[in-house]
Amino acid sequence: MAHALPAQRIRPLGWALVVFRLVLMVFVLLLCTPLHLLWRLVGAGRWWPRVFLSSIGMIAGLHLRIEGRPHRGALHLANHVSWLDIPALAHATGTAFVAHDGLAAFPFLKWLCEMNDTVFIARHDRRSIALQVQQVRAAMDARGALTLFPEGTTSDGTGLLPFKSSLLSALDPLPEGLVVQPVLLAYDDAARIAWVGEEHGLDNFKRILARLRPIRLTMVFLPPLSGDALSDRKTISAEARSRIAAAMVR
Protein backbone atom coordinates (compact mmCIF):
# COMPACT_ATOMS: atom_id res chain seq x y z
CA MET A 1 0.00 0.00 0.00
CA ALA A 2 1.27 3.48 -0.88
CA HIS A 3 1.85 5.93 1.93
CA ALA A 4 1.69 9.70 1.83
CA LEU A 5 4.81 11.78 2.22
CA PRO A 6 5.33 13.24 5.68
CA ALA A 7 3.57 16.58 6.12
CA GLN A 8 5.70 19.30 4.56
CA ARG A 9 5.88 22.81 5.86
CA ILE A 10 5.10 25.36 3.14
CA ARG A 11 7.58 28.21 3.17
CA PRO A 12 6.61 31.88 2.66
CA LEU A 13 7.52 31.80 -1.05
CA GLY A 14 5.42 28.68 -1.39
CA TRP A 15 2.43 30.38 0.21
CA ALA A 16 2.89 33.32 -2.16
CA LEU A 17 2.74 30.89 -5.07
CA VAL A 18 -0.37 29.21 -3.64
CA VAL A 19 -2.17 32.57 -3.38
CA PHE A 20 -1.01 33.76 -6.80
CA ARG A 21 -2.08 30.54 -8.50
CA LEU A 22 -5.43 30.47 -6.70
CA VAL A 23 -6.17 34.02 -7.84
CA LEU A 24 -5.38 33.04 -11.43
CA MET A 25 -7.58 29.94 -11.17
CA VAL A 26 -10.51 31.94 -9.83
CA PHE A 27 -10.05 34.48 -12.62
CA VAL A 28 -10.11 31.72 -15.25
CA LEU A 29 -13.22 30.19 -13.65
CA LEU A 30 -15.03 33.56 -13.64
CA LEU A 31 -14.05 34.09 -17.27
CA CYS A 32 -14.93 30.65 -18.59
CA THR A 33 -18.19 29.98 -16.72
CA PRO A 34 -20.42 32.63 -18.37
CA LEU A 35 -18.87 31.92 -21.76
CA HIS A 36 -19.55 28.20 -21.30
CA LEU A 37 -23.18 28.87 -20.37
CA LEU A 38 -23.60 31.21 -23.33
CA TRP A 39 -22.03 28.74 -25.76
CA ARG A 40 -24.33 25.97 -24.52
CA LEU A 41 -27.35 28.22 -24.80
CA VAL A 42 -26.71 28.97 -28.47
CA GLY A 43 -25.42 25.46 -29.26
CA ALA A 44 -21.96 26.68 -30.22
CA GLY A 45 -20.02 23.77 -28.70
CA ARG A 46 -18.65 22.77 -25.32
CA TRP A 47 -15.01 23.67 -25.44
CA TRP A 48 -14.84 26.21 -22.57
CA PRO A 49 -14.53 23.47 -19.90
CA ARG A 50 -11.51 22.22 -21.86
CA VAL A 51 -10.06 25.74 -21.86
CA PHE A 52 -10.70 26.00 -18.12
CA LEU A 53 -9.13 22.64 -17.24
CA SER A 54 -6.16 23.21 -19.54
CA SER A 55 -5.59 26.56 -17.86
CA ILE A 56 -5.77 25.00 -14.39
CA GLY A 57 -3.04 22.55 -15.34
CA MET A 58 -0.87 25.28 -16.82
CA ILE A 59 -1.29 27.52 -13.76
CA ALA A 60 -0.37 24.60 -11.49
CA GLY A 61 2.92 24.22 -13.37
CA LEU A 62 2.02 21.18 -15.47
CA HIS A 63 4.31 20.48 -18.45
CA LEU A 64 2.96 17.83 -20.82
CA ARG A 65 4.71 15.51 -23.23
CA ILE A 66 2.38 13.41 -25.37
CA GLU A 67 3.32 10.14 -27.04
CA GLY A 68 1.02 8.25 -29.36
CA ARG A 69 -2.23 9.50 -30.81
CA PRO A 70 -5.47 9.94 -28.87
CA HIS A 71 -8.38 8.50 -30.85
CA ARG A 72 -11.52 10.56 -31.21
CA GLY A 73 -14.65 8.81 -30.02
CA ALA A 74 -12.60 6.70 -27.60
CA LEU A 75 -13.08 5.45 -24.09
CA HIS A 76 -9.72 6.10 -22.44
CA LEU A 77 -8.70 3.84 -19.55
CA ALA A 78 -5.92 5.55 -17.60
CA ASN A 79 -3.96 4.99 -14.42
CA HIS A 80 -4.67 7.58 -11.74
CA VAL A 81 -2.00 9.43 -9.77
CA SER A 82 -3.20 12.97 -9.06
CA TRP A 83 -6.01 15.48 -9.57
CA LEU A 84 -3.67 16.88 -12.23
CA ASP A 85 -4.55 13.85 -14.38
CA ILE A 86 -7.89 15.52 -15.12
CA PRO A 87 -6.64 18.83 -16.57
CA ALA A 88 -3.90 16.93 -18.42
CA LEU A 89 -6.32 14.55 -20.14
CA ALA A 90 -8.83 17.32 -20.81
CA HIS A 91 -6.11 19.37 -22.49
CA ALA A 92 -4.99 16.46 -24.67
CA THR A 93 -8.40 15.10 -25.66
CA GLY A 94 -11.26 17.36 -24.50
CA THR A 95 -12.61 14.32 -22.68
CA ALA A 96 -15.45 14.00 -20.22
CA PHE A 97 -14.88 11.75 -17.19
CA VAL A 98 -16.52 8.93 -15.30
CA ALA A 99 -16.44 9.52 -11.53
CA HIS A 100 -17.81 7.70 -8.50
CA ASP A 101 -21.01 9.19 -7.14
CA GLY A 102 -19.32 10.16 -3.85
CA LEU A 103 -18.03 13.32 -5.54
CA ALA A 104 -21.60 14.43 -6.11
CA ALA A 105 -21.90 14.96 -2.34
CA PHE A 106 -19.69 18.08 -2.63
CA PRO A 107 -21.80 20.79 -4.32
CA PHE A 108 -18.93 22.87 -5.75
CA LEU A 109 -17.07 19.82 -7.09
CA LYS A 110 -20.30 18.42 -8.50
CA TRP A 111 -20.99 21.72 -10.28
CA LEU A 112 -17.49 21.77 -11.80
CA CYS A 113 -17.81 18.15 -12.85
CA GLU A 114 -21.20 18.69 -14.46
CA MET A 115 -19.82 21.56 -16.52
CA ASN A 116 -17.56 18.98 -18.16
CA ASP A 117 -20.37 16.42 -18.60
CA THR A 118 -19.01 14.07 -15.93
CA VAL A 119 -20.90 10.79 -15.59
CA PHE A 120 -21.39 9.75 -11.96
CA ILE A 121 -21.33 6.00 -11.49
CA ALA A 122 -23.12 4.36 -8.55
CA ARG A 123 -21.22 1.07 -8.56
CA HIS A 124 -23.45 -0.60 -5.95
CA ASP A 125 -26.80 0.46 -7.39
CA ARG A 126 -27.69 -1.92 -10.20
CA ARG A 127 -31.02 -0.14 -10.67
CA SER A 128 -29.25 2.94 -12.02
CA ILE A 129 -27.26 1.13 -14.74
CA ALA A 130 -29.76 1.98 -17.50
CA LEU A 131 -29.60 5.68 -16.61
CA GLN A 132 -25.81 5.53 -16.44
CA VAL A 133 -25.70 3.98 -19.92
CA GLN A 134 -27.73 6.90 -21.26
CA GLN A 135 -25.44 9.39 -19.52
CA VAL A 136 -22.34 7.69 -20.91
CA ARG A 137 -23.71 7.82 -24.46
CA ALA A 138 -24.66 11.49 -24.04
CA ALA A 139 -21.21 12.36 -22.72
CA MET A 140 -19.56 10.55 -25.61
CA ASP A 141 -21.75 12.39 -28.11
CA ALA A 142 -21.05 15.77 -26.49
CA ARG A 143 -17.32 15.36 -25.92
CA GLY A 144 -16.14 12.80 -28.43
CA ALA A 145 -14.14 11.10 -25.68
CA LEU A 146 -14.69 9.69 -22.22
CA THR A 147 -12.07 8.81 -19.59
CA LEU A 148 -12.36 6.31 -16.78
CA PHE A 149 -9.80 5.57 -14.05
CA PRO A 150 -10.26 1.80 -13.49
CA GLU A 151 -8.16 1.76 -10.31
CA GLY A 152 -11.02 3.67 -8.67
CA THR A 153 -8.56 5.79 -6.66
CA THR A 154 -5.07 7.27 -6.94
CA SER A 155 -1.83 5.28 -6.71
CA ASP A 156 1.73 6.43 -6.01
CA GLY A 157 2.55 6.36 -9.73
CA THR A 158 5.21 3.66 -9.45
CA GLY A 159 2.83 0.75 -10.01
CA LEU A 160 -0.80 -0.08 -10.65
CA LEU A 161 -3.60 -0.96 -8.28
CA PRO A 162 -6.12 -3.62 -9.36
CA PHE A 163 -8.51 -2.43 -12.07
CA LYS A 164 -12.16 -2.58 -11.04
CA SER A 165 -14.12 -4.00 -13.96
CA SER A 166 -17.35 -3.00 -12.19
CA LEU A 167 -16.64 0.59 -13.26
CA LEU A 168 -17.24 -0.55 -16.84
CA SER A 169 -20.74 -1.86 -16.08
CA ALA A 170 -22.39 1.03 -17.90
CA LEU A 171 -20.44 0.06 -21.03
CA ASP A 172 -21.15 -3.66 -21.02
CA PRO A 173 -21.85 -4.54 -23.76
CA LEU A 174 -19.74 -1.93 -25.52
CA PRO A 175 -21.60 0.43 -27.84
CA GLU A 176 -20.97 -0.50 -31.46
CA GLY A 177 -17.92 1.21 -32.89
CA LEU A 178 -16.57 2.41 -29.52
CA VAL A 179 -12.75 2.52 -29.38
CA VAL A 180 -11.14 1.54 -26.06
CA GLN A 181 -7.68 3.06 -25.63
CA PRO A 182 -5.36 2.53 -22.63
CA VAL A 183 -3.41 5.59 -21.46
CA LEU A 184 -0.30 5.71 -19.27
CA LEU A 185 0.24 8.80 -17.11
CA ALA A 186 3.90 8.89 -16.04
CA TYR A 187 5.06 11.76 -13.79
CA ASP A 188 8.78 12.45 -13.51
CA ASP A 189 8.42 13.07 -9.77
CA ALA A 190 5.42 10.86 -9.02
CA ALA A 191 6.26 10.33 -5.34
CA ARG A 192 5.94 14.08 -4.70
CA ILE A 193 2.85 14.52 -6.87
CA ALA A 194 0.69 11.55 -5.94
CA TRP A 195 -2.25 11.93 -3.60
CA VAL A 196 -2.10 8.76 -1.51
CA GLY A 197 -2.23 7.50 2.06
CA GLU A 198 -3.93 9.67 4.67
CA GLU A 199 -3.07 13.02 3.11
CA HIS A 200 -6.06 15.34 2.99
CA GLY A 201 -7.08 16.45 -0.49
CA LEU A 202 -6.74 20.12 0.39
CA ASP A 203 -3.22 19.53 1.75
CA ASN A 204 -2.24 17.83 -1.50
CA PHE A 205 -3.72 20.68 -3.51
CA LYS A 206 -1.77 23.29 -1.54
CA ARG A 207 1.42 21.25 -1.73
CA ILE A 208 1.18 21.06 -5.51
CA LEU A 209 0.49 24.78 -5.89
CA ALA A 210 3.43 25.65 -3.61
CA ARG A 211 5.96 23.89 -5.88
CA LEU A 212 8.62 25.97 -7.55
CA ARG A 213 9.64 23.26 -10.00
CA PRO A 214 7.49 22.38 -13.02
CA ILE A 215 5.47 19.17 -12.92
CA ARG A 216 6.51 17.04 -15.88
CA LEU A 217 4.05 14.46 -17.13
CA THR A 218 4.45 12.08 -20.05
CA MET A 219 1.10 10.93 -21.39
CA VAL A 220 1.33 7.79 -23.52
CA PHE A 221 -1.68 6.90 -25.69
CA LEU A 222 -1.31 3.17 -26.32
CA PRO A 223 -2.83 1.30 -29.28
CA PRO A 224 -6.58 0.68 -28.89
CA LEU A 225 -7.81 -2.72 -27.78
CA SER A 226 -9.17 -4.99 -30.47
CA GLY A 227 -10.54 -8.47 -31.09
CA ASP A 228 -10.90 -10.81 -28.12
CA ALA A 229 -9.58 -8.09 -25.76
CA LEU A 230 -13.00 -6.44 -26.09
CA SER A 231 -15.07 -9.54 -25.32
CA ASP A 232 -16.39 -8.33 -21.94
CA ARG A 233 -15.67 -5.78 -19.23
CA LYS A 234 -13.40 -8.09 -17.21
CA THR A 235 -11.29 -8.85 -20.26
CA ILE A 236 -11.15 -5.17 -21.23
CA SER A 237 -10.08 -4.21 -17.72
CA ALA A 238 -7.40 -6.92 -17.49
CA GLU A 239 -5.97 -6.21 -20.96
CA ALA A 240 -5.85 -2.45 -20.41
CA ARG A 241 -4.04 -2.94 -17.08
CA SER A 242 -1.57 -5.33 -18.66
CA ARG A 243 -0.68 -2.89 -21.44
CA ILE A 244 -0.32 0.08 -19.11
CA ALA A 245 1.87 -1.98 -16.77
CA ALA A 246 4.08 -3.04 -19.69
CA ALA A 247 4.45 0.58 -20.83
CA MET A 248 5.52 1.59 -17.31
CA VAL A 249 8.66 -0.52 -17.43
CA ARG A 250 9.91 0.50 -20.87
N, C-alpha and C positions, 0 to 999 in steps of 0.2 A: 504494500500500500504506500502511495506517495504521501510525503509529509510536507507541510508548509515550511517555508524558511522562517527562522526566528524573526520576531517582530523587529523591524528596522526603524530607527529614529530618523525622521525626515528633517534635514537641515534647513536653515533659513532660505537658502537659494532654491532648495527643493520645494518649499512651501510657496515661494514666489512663482515657480513654474506651475504648480498646481492651480493657483489662483488665475494666472494668465491664461492657461489652457482652458480652465472652466469658463472664463469670460468669453473666450473665442467660441467654445462649444455652444454656449447659450445664444450668442449672436447668430451662429449658423442655424440653430433650431428656430429662432424667431424669424429668420429670413426664409427658411425653407418651408415652414409649416403653412403660412397663408398661400404661398405659391403652389404647394402640393394640393391644397384644398381647391384652389382656383382651377388648376389643371384637371383635377378629377371632375369638377363641375362641368367643364366644357368638353370633357372627353379628349383631352390633348395628350394623354399618356401619363405614366406613373414613374417618371424618372427622378423626381425631387427627393424621395427617400434614398435613392442611390447616391445622389449628390451629398445629402446629409451624412450618410454613413461613411462615404469616402472621405469627407472632410473631417469627421471625428477621428478616423484612423490617422490621417495626415497630421492633425493637431497633436495627437498623442505621440507622434514621433515614429509612426510605422513606415518602414521602407520595404516595398514589395519587390520580389523577383518571381516571375511567373515562368514555369516550364510546362510544356505541353499546351494543348488547345482545349479550352472549355467548350463543350458542345451546347448549342442552343436547344432548348426544349428538354434539358436533361435533369434527372434527379441526381444530385451530387451527394455522395456519402463520404463525409470527412471526419478525420480524427479531431478531437476537441481539446484545446490547451488553455484558451483564454477568451475573455469577452472580445478581444481584438480580432478573433477569428471572424466575427460577424461583419465588421466594417471591411475587413480584407476581402472576404468572399463577395460581399455586395459590390465592392469596387471592381472586382475582376469579372463578375457575371451579371450583376443586377438582380441576384436571386432573392426570392422570398425564403422563409425558414419554417421548419417544423420545430415546435417547442413543446415541452410538457406543460400541462394545464396549470401547474403550480405558479408559473409566472403571471398568470391572469389574476392572481390574488393581489398583485401590486398595481394599483391603478395607473401610475405614471408609466411603468414599464409596459403594461398592457396597451396603453395608448400608443406608445412608441412602436411596439410590435405590430399593432393593427395598421399603422400607417404603411408598413412594409408588407402587408398582406400575410402576416404570420399565421400559420395553422396551428392551433393548440390541440394537442393529442391527449386524450384521457385514456391512458393505457389500460386501466382497470375497469373501464366502463364499456362493455361490449355493445350496449344499446346505442352508443353514439357513433359507432363505426360508419354507418351509412352517411351521417352528416359530415363526418370527417372526410370521407371519400369525396363528397361534393366540394368541400372546402379546398382539398388538395387540387382537384381539377380546376377550380376557379383560380387558385393561386398560380398554377402552371400557365393557365391561359393569360393571366394578367402580367406575369413576370417573365415567362419564357424559361424559367429555371426555378428549381426548388432544392434547398439544402437540408439535409438531416444529419445530425450527429449521433451515430448509432451507439456510441459508448454511453450515452444518456447523461454524462457528466464530464467534467474536465479531468485530464490526466496530467502528469508532469512533463509530457512531451518527449520522454526518452523511450517510451514503449506504448503499447496499446492495452486498454481495458477490454473485457469481453464486449462484443457487439450484441445489442439487444434486438433480436429479430422482431420482437413485439412492436417496436416502433414503426415497422413497415406494414402493420396490419391494414392501414388505410390504403395501401397500394398492392394488396394481394387479393385477386390477381392484378398484375401490372396492366395499366391502360395500354392499349395497342399503340405501338410506335414509340413508347417512352424509352429514352436512353438512360441507362444507369451508369454513372461515371464516378469511380473512386477518386478522392482527392487527398493528398498528403500535405499537411501543414507542418513545416519544419522551421522552428525558431532557432536562430543562432545561439541565443542565451535562454533556452527554454526554462531552466531551473529558476531563473529570476523573473520570468514572465508568468509562468503557470499559476493558476488559481486552484490550489489543492489543500488538503488537510483541513485544519480548523480555522484557516484565515477567513475573516469576514470579507464579504464582497466589497464593501466600501473601503476597507483597508487595502485590498488589492488594487482597487481603482486609484486611490491616492498614491500608492507606491509606484504604479505605472506612470502616472502623470508627473511625478517628481523626478523621473529619470532624466539625466543629462544626455546619455548616450542614445542614439537611434535604436529602434527595435527592428531588427532585420528578420524578415520572414520569407522563406522560399515556399511557394505554393506550386505543387506538382499535380497537374491534371493528367491522371493515368488513362490508358485506353479504356473505353467503355466495356462493360460486361457484355457477353454475347452467348448464344447457344444454351447449353445445359446450365450455365452459371445463372441463368435467369428463371430457372424452373419453379422456384418458390421463394418465399421471403427468407427462410432459413439458409438456403443455398446462396442467395444474393448476399446476405449478411456475412456469411462465412467467407465467400470468395472476395468480397470487397476488403474485409479485414486482412486476408492473406496477402492481397496485392499491396495494400498500404504498408503492412509490416515488411514486405520484401523491399519496397522502395526506401524504407527507413534505413536499411543497412547498406545501401549502395555507397 
